[in-house]
Amino acid sequence: MLDFFTIFSKGGLVLWCFQGVRGPAGACTAPVNALIRSVLLQERGGNNSFNHEALTLKYKLDNQFELVFVVGFQKILTLTYVDKLIDDVHKEFRDKYRNEFQQKGTLGLLNGTFDFKEDFLHLLQDAEESSKVRAPPVMKTFEQSVKSQKTVKSMIEIRGEKPKEKTKNKKNKGSKKDASGTEAAAVPSKAAPVAKQNPPTSAGDREELTKDEILQKNREEFFKRHMKGGEKSSKSPKPETQKEKGKKPRVWDLGNSNAKVLDYSNSTTNGNTETGPTEEFDPDMALGDRNREPGRLYDLEYESDEEEPEEEKVAQNPSKPGAKKGGLGGMFGMLKGLVGSKNLTREDMDSVLEKMKDHLIAKNVAADIAVQLCESVAKKLEGKVMGTFTTVTSTVKQALQEALVQILQPQRRVDILRDVMDAQRHHRPYVVTFCGVNGVGKSTNLAKISFWLIENGFSVLIAACDTFRAGAVEQLRTHTRRLNALHPPESHSGRIMVQLYEKGYGKDAAGIAMEAISYARNQGFDVVLVDTAGRMQDNAPLMTALAKLIAVNTPDLVLFVGEALVGNEAVDQLVKFNKALADYSMAQTPRLIDGIVLTKFDTIDDKVGAAISMTYITSKPIVFVGTGQTYCDLRSLNAKAVVAALMKA
């Protein structure tokens, strides 16, 4: 039973609609609008099905006349005829109103009347009957089975005897070994006197073993004896002087043996204003570029070499094989490949799309997502008329570039500075929680974001909620001390711009985060950055603890920290993190990941596929990009720069 079937243009004009269930006239509006926003506008047409609440929507694109065919039905139903129905309706509707589309164009869509109900009901009836024609498979009777052909005697097994099939196989294996070389067969004859010294086997054992097995056993014993003798002779005598056991401690040239100098426990923590020991470090190493504009988040840049246009490359290639046939044949083949004389078909694009898919996978895009991207481009271009003097390769490449840029541009832009100022007006701190797997750089990039917020005039409280990893609190304490050295209270009217809130190790992370937020509210901090322990996406207890921390403290922003080095693993991490937050949360509307921090971007050159994989699978924006080791190495994502690096040959 179909809920609805609608046909509309890509401009949003509804041409015809069928409603199969009783309800309001606009019942199909919400799911179709969700399909347009989440799939069609975001270039995610790799899969022709889309789920919205309790409905499943299937769609088909007509790129020649810019039409979209959408059918909706209940998710719990398994309707096998839907794909056939949507293909039949697409063909029938095109054939019936082809002249009207070609002659009148857009005016024909606006002024035309499309009476398609009777045709649709006829096609629906045919599709339903075709699905009922297939009878269920009939089970075989006992007489038709192989077991009925066996006799009772063949199925009786006598204890001590082996099945005939196994003995046959062993005999065949033995014959293969004997046929493989005559030298191996000659060895047992020489080893015969040695084998006689072995203890005699009992008559029962001899009967159970075949001749080939006995021969193989004698060979193994012979080789064992010779190998033992060789090992004894090859062993070298032990050296008289042995090394001293144990490890000596290494003494570094620039090290300090005084433990008091290395004790940083008395630092600015939890409101304690006693300053720790001053650390000498070069500000240029911590800041990087001194000529930058303070507080500005620069866009990610990519310098691409100037390449020859794709049209010229493709135009030059056909001329090489055509040179043998003569100048006229080469020129004619080139013009035939360039002039847009027909509609694009799937066969025309298959070879180009296969190369594009391999190129994306080589650039670290997850394999499944590369396939879906190419499938989306194929559906977008199939049936379209090519422009004059354009090639299939350039058309497909241009469409893929547009799709990638559209994917990287977020549906909802995250403006942290604006949200922090809004939280200030409500006299509360703005809370950001960082989560991710082990070793991706959560603490380091938290310090970079702290530095960026401080330079924009906001005070930061860092909550050390990683109570598991050894050295996690000390790492944040070091960052806090360095940030206070770069932005001392004297430069901000005596106000401490960054402070660490920690309760040590082995404590409840959710409780520490709650206390830190309460402390920030009382002390007037603008932002609270919550650092959490790294955890693998398959670890259920740790994922439950993370879901509890987010559900109890309700942060304003949940950022997933992922590294740009991963490919397929990025998809698995994000999907399972989101799924765990949804499954282990006790709230009716669980809080999921709001944005992504992409780290180690300076280590991948032009293999930037992880950015595509992460945004495609979650539809969440990449808020920050980490590009180095200094506090200034933080960038905002530039979609065009990433796509330029991705499409580079």
Long-range contacts (C-beta under 8 A, 24 or more apart in sequence): 1-73, 1-74, 1-77, 2-71, 2-72, 2-73, 2-79, 2-82, 2-124, 3-27, 3-28, 3-55, 3-72, 3-73, 3-74, 4-28, 4-71, 4-72, 5-69, 5-70, 5-71, 5-72, 5-89, 5-120, 6-32, 6-69, 6-70, 7-67, 7-68, 7-69, 7-70, 7-89, 7-93, 7-114, 7-116, 8-32, 8-67, 8-68, 8-70, 9-66, 9-67, 9-68, 9-109, 10-40, 10-66, 10-67, 10-68, 11-66, 11-106, 11-109, 12-36, 13-109, 13-110, 15-67, 15-109, 15-112, 15-114, 16-93, 16-114, 16-116, 18-117, 18-120, 28-72, 31-55, 31-57, 31-72, 32-57, 32-70, 32-72, 35-59, 35-70, 37-411, 38-619, 40-68, 41-406, 42-406, 42-407, 42-411, 42-619, 43-376, 43-380, 43-402, 43-403, 43-404, 43-406, 43-407, 44-372, 44-376, 44-407, 44-616, 45-375, 45-376, 45-379, 45-380, 46-371, 46-372, 46-373, 46-374, 46-375, 46-376, 46-379, 47-372, 47-375, 48-379, 51-75, 58-82, 58-83, 58-86, 59-86, 60-86, 60-87, 60-90, 61-379, 61-380, 61-382, 62-90, 62-94, 62-383, 63-379, 63-380, 63-381, 63-382, 63-383, 63-384, 64-343, 64-383, 64-384, 64-385, 65-94, 65-101, 67-93, 67-94, 69-93, 79-131, 80-131, 81-127, 81-128, 81-130, 81-131, 82-127, 84-127, 84-130, 85-123, 85-124, 85-127, 88-123, 88-126, 88-127, 89-120, 89-123, 92-119, 92-123, 93-119, 160-208, 167-210, 170-210, 170-212, 170-213, 171-210, 171-212, 173-212, 174-210, 174-212, 174-213, 174-215, 174-216, 177-212, 177-216, 184-219, 187-219, 187-222, 188-215, 188-218, 188-219, 188-222, 191-218, 191-219, 191-222, 194-222, 194-225, 195-221, 195-222, 264-474, 264-477, 264-478, 264-481, 267-477, 267-480, 267-481, 267-500, 268-480, 268-481, 268-484, 268-496, 268-499, 268-500, 269-477, 269-480, 269-499, 269-500, 269-501, 269-502, 270-499, 270-500, 270-501, 270-502, 270-519, 271-499, 271-519, 271-523, 273-496, 276-481, 278-485, 279-481, 279-482, 279-485, 281-482, 281-485, 283-486, 285-630, 286-482, 286-486, 286-630, 286-631, 287-486, 287-630, 287-631, 287-632, 288-628, 288-630, 288-631, 288-632, 288-633, 289-632, 292-632, 294-455, 295-452, 295-455, 295-456, 295-457, 297-452, 297-624, 297-634, 297-635, 297-636, 298-635, 298-636, 299-635, 299-636, 299-637, 299-638, 299-641, 300-601, 300-625, 300-627, 300-635, 300-636, 300-637, 300-638, 300-641, 300-642, 301-638, 301-641, 302-606, 302-638, 302-641, 302-642, 302-644, 302-645, 304-644, 304-645, 304-648, 305-648, 307-648, 307-649, 310-391, 310-393, 310-394, 310-397, 311-338, 311-389, 311-390, 311-391, 311-394, 314-391, 314-393, 314-394, 315-391, 337-391, 338-388, 338-389, 338-390, 338-391, 339-388, 339-389, 340-385, 340-386, 340-387, 340-388, 340-389, 340-390, 342-385, 342-386, 343-383, 343-384, 343-385, 343-386, 344-381, 344-382, 344-383, 344-384, 344-385, 344-386, 344-392, 344-395, 345-382, 345-383, 346-378, 346-382, 348-392, 349-377, 349-378, 349-381, 349-382, 349-392, 349-396, 352-392, 352-393, 352-396, 352-397, 353-377, 353-378, 353-396, 356-396, 356-397, 356-400, 359-649, 360-609, 360-612, 360-646, 361-609, 362-607, 363-606, 363-607, 363-608, 363-609, 363-646, 364-564, 364-566, 364-567, 364-604, 364-607, 364-608, 364-609, 364-610, 364-613, 365-567, 365-609, 365-612, 365-613, 365-646, 366-567, 366-568, 366-570, 366-571, 366-609, 366-613, 366-617, 367-568, 368-568, 368-571, 369-571, 369-612, 369-613, 369-616, 369-617, 372-616, 373-400, 373-403, 373-404, 373-612, 373-616, 374-400, 376-403, 377-403, 397-647, 400-647, 401-643, 401-647, 404-612, 404-639, 404-642, 404-643, 404-646, 404-647, 405-639, 405-640, 405-643, 407-612, 407-615, 407-616, 408-611, 408-612, 408-615, 408-622, 408-637, 408-639, 408-642, 408-643, 409-639, 410-615, 410-620, 410-621, 410-622, 411-619, 411-621, 412-621, 413-621, 414-557, 414-594, 414-595, 414-621, 414-623, 416-453, 416-557, 416-623, 417-456, 419-556, 419-557, 420-453, 420-458, 420-526, 420-527, 423-526, 423-556, 424-526, 428-521, 429-461, 429-517, 429-520, 429-521, 429-525, 429-526, 429-527, 429-528, 430-526, 430-527, 430-528, 430-556, 430-557, 431-517, 431-527, 431-528, 431-530, 431-553, 431-554, 431-555, 431-556, 431-557, 432-527, 432-528, 432-529, 432-530, 432-555, 432-556, 432-557, 432-558, 432-559, 433-513, 433-530, 433-532, 433-549, 433-550, 433-553, 433-555, 433-557, 433-558, 433-559, 434-529, 434-530, 434-531, 434-532, 434-559, 434-561, 434-597, 435-532, 435-535, 435-546, 435-558, 435-559, 435-560, 435-561, 435-577, 435-593, 436-534, 436-560, 436-561, 436-562, 436-573, 436-577, 437-534, 437-535, 437-536, 437-537, 437-562, 437-573, 438-534, 438-535, 438-536, 439-534, 440-534, 440-561, 440-562, 440-563, 440-599, 440-600, 441-561, 441-563, 441-599, 441-600, 441-626, 442-531, 442-532, 442-534, 442-561, 443-472, 443-475, 443-476, 443-479, 443-531, 444-599, 444-626, 444-629, 445-561, 445-597, 445-599, 445-624, 445-626, 445-634, 446-476, 446-479, 446-529, 446-531, 447-476, 447-479, 447-483, 447-631, 448-624, 448-626, 448-631, 448-632, 448-633, 448-634, 449-529, 449-624, 449-634, 450-479, 450-483, 450-498, 450-529, 451-483, 451-486, 451-631, 451-632, 451-634, 452-634, 453-526, 453-527, 454-483, 454-487, 454-497, 454-498, 455-487, 458-526, 458-527, 459-495, 459-496, 459-497, 459-498, 459-524, 459-525, 459-526, 459-527, 460-497, 460-498, 460-499, 460-525, 460-526, 460-527, 460-528, 460-529, 461-498, 461-499, 461-500, 461-501, 461-516, 461-519, 461-520, 461-523, 461-525, 461-527, 461-528, 461-529, 462-498, 462-499, 462-500, 462-501, 462-529, 462-531, 463-501, 463-502, 463-512, 463-513, 463-516, 463-517, 463-528, 463-529, 463-530, 463-531, 464-500, 464-501, 464-502, 464-503, 464-512, 464-531, 465-509, 465-510, 465-512, 465-513, 465-516, 465-530, 465-531, 465-532, 465-533, 465-549, 466-509, 466-531, 466-532, 466-533, 466-534, 467-503, 467-504, 467-505, 467-506, 467-507, 467-508, 467-509, 467-512, 467-533, 468-505, 468-533, 469-533, 469-534, 470-505, 472-531, 472-533, 473-500, 473-502, 473-504, 473-505, 476-500, 476-502, 476-531, 477-502, 483-631, 486-631, 499-525, 509-533, 509-545, 509-549, 510-545, 510-548, 510-549, 510-552, 510-553, 513-549, 513-552, 513-553, 514-552, 514-553, 517-553, 530-555, 537-572, 537-573, 537-576, 537-577, 537-580, 538-576, 540-580, 540-584, 543-577, 543-580, 543-581, 543-584, 544-580, 544-584, 546-580, 546-581, 547-580, 547-581, 547-583, 547-584, 547-585, 547-590, 548-584, 550-581, 550-585, 550-591, 551-585, 551-586, 551-587, 551-590, 551-591, 554-591, 555-591, 557-594, 557-595, 558-591, 558-592, 558-593, 558-594, 558-595, 559-593, 559-594, 559-595, 559-596, 559-597, 559-623, 559-624, 560-593, 560-595, 560-596, 560-597, 560-620, 561-596, 561-597, 561-599, 562-596, 562-597, 562-598, 562-599, 562-610, 562-614, 563-598, 563-599, 563-600, 563-610, 564-598, 564-599, 564-600, 564-601, 564-603, 564-604, 564-608, 564-610, 564-611, 565-600, 565-603, 565-604, 565-610, 566-610, 567-609, 567-610, 567-613, 568-613, 570-610, 570-613, 570-614, 570-617, 571-613, 571-614, 571-617, 574-614, 574-617, 574-618, 575-617, 575-618, 578-618, 593-618, 593-620, 594-620, 595-620, 595-621, 595-622, 595-623, 596-620, 596-621, 596-622, 596-623, 597-622, 597-623, 597-624, 597-625, 597-626, 598-622, 598-624, 598-625, 598-626, 598-637, 599-625, 599-626, 600-626, 601-625, 601-626, 601-627, 601-635, 602-626, 602-627, 602-628, 602-633, 606-645, 606-646, 606-648, 608-642, 608-645, 608-646, 609-646, 611-637, 611-642, 612-642, 612-646
